[in-house]
Amino acid sequence: MITDAIITVEGLYKEFGHGKVHALNGVDAQVRKGEVLVVIGPSGSGKSTFLRCLNLLELPTKGKITFEGVDITDSRVNINIHRQKMGMVFQHFNLFPNMTVLKNLTLAPRKLKGMAQQAADEKAMALLARVGLADRADAYPNQLSGGQKQRIAIVRALAMDPEVMLFDEPTSALDPEMVGEVLEVMKALAREGMTMVVVTHEMGFAREVADRVMFMDEGKVMEENTPENLFGNPQTQRAQEFLSKLL
Amino acid sequence: MAEWFASVKAEFELNFIKADRWEYLVTGLGNTLLLTLVALIVGVLIGIVVAAVRSTYDKTAETARPSFGRRVFGFFNGLCKVYLTVVRGTPVVVQVMIFFYVIFAAAKDGTMVAALAFGINSGAYVAEIIRGGIMSIDNGQFEAGRSLGFNYLQTMRYIIVPQTIKNVLPSLMNEFIALLKETSVAGYVAVQDLTKAGDIIRSRTYSAFMPLIAVALIYLAVVMFFTWLVGKLERRLRASDH
């Protein structure tokens, strides 16, 4: 039993379309404080569904998710409070197109944490400076490149001071030359000790940054190990096949 | 030629000047605009409520837990669907007549009854315009809001609705213009709107051309004015579109 787990998942099932599609078939997993957990697997393996269940964007059909000691799958729990501590970054950025970059960053801290406009602005500017985009504070999302959008999306989530960051294929919608700048931001975040769960196809990132790698297929965790062991010496046939196709 | 002018002048005088018949048109236009305005307010209020119920029910279908509250909500959603089907599936003139001769048979103010009926009719179309506007916003916007910790209502208020308003305003203005023209059937329930005014003049003078063309031109002028206004609004919305 891991005691420093920040998220514990037990027996997670998710069905879509009244049981027609079984996206998750009994997933058990832990995320420890300060670690980077990278989830890999073929498309349709349930890895994104798994991630989206962690903050209940998908409601699990069955199973229990404990976040900071609270069972968030309990219907009496106010999930909104816990979501404030779980930042999420999406494949398609999902920036608010009708707001400036600065407003994108300050909306949630102001409305949810009651931060004063000036304090929220200062914090947002500091975050923007960290990802090298302080000069784009007054721009609108459609004036930015994909890589810039995703960096903004990351700091928008960070503006809420989350305990965990969830990344749902953050580089999959990017042009190849923009993948690097986003991964750099994520690597810096990992070095600072942020707890991260990353669903990605970037095996280089997984190898370099992950503390643990989870290989999923058919809605189950097939294999879980350190990146050296999982990439160097995969135990299951599924993982061997998947990794051999990537090379 | 001079004879033709003289006859046109005589016709004009007969239909509009004599017995101050032009006053029918002025009163009629006033009633038409009043009907449209009241119906618009009723329609928008109904439309917002129905659109809120319908889109909330649809949006939460995947994530809502089965509960008593959910079933009650489902009932209201069903009610809204029935309303939309009935109102959009029957002619507005029949609805207005049912309101006037059946439901509010005892009412004295036919104009307000007709306005209410037009409003309830328009509400169905407004509801579908607003619902379409809400559902057309990418679900990722909704998820981004929820993932930051906003609850459903906050996400709607701060993120979805501001984007929706921009999308639906032109369609709503078009619905308003359609409504203005639809009120021309108010004469069926003894409301003296613009169309009825022209018809009254026709029945007094036994001359159809002038009064009906006058009515048509007044509608056209009013509609063109509002169309111009919509165009201006659309250009302004586009200008602030980033």
Interface residues (C-beta under 8 A of the other chain):
Chain A: N55 L56 L57 E58 L59 S75 N80 I81 R83 Q84 M86 G87 M88 F90 H92 N94 L95 F96 P97 N98 L107 A108 K111 L112 Y140 P141 N142 Q143 R156 A157 M160
Chain B: E62 T63 R65 D138 G140 Q141 E143 A144 R146 S147 L148 G149 F150 N151 Q154 Y158 I159 P162 Q163 K166 H242
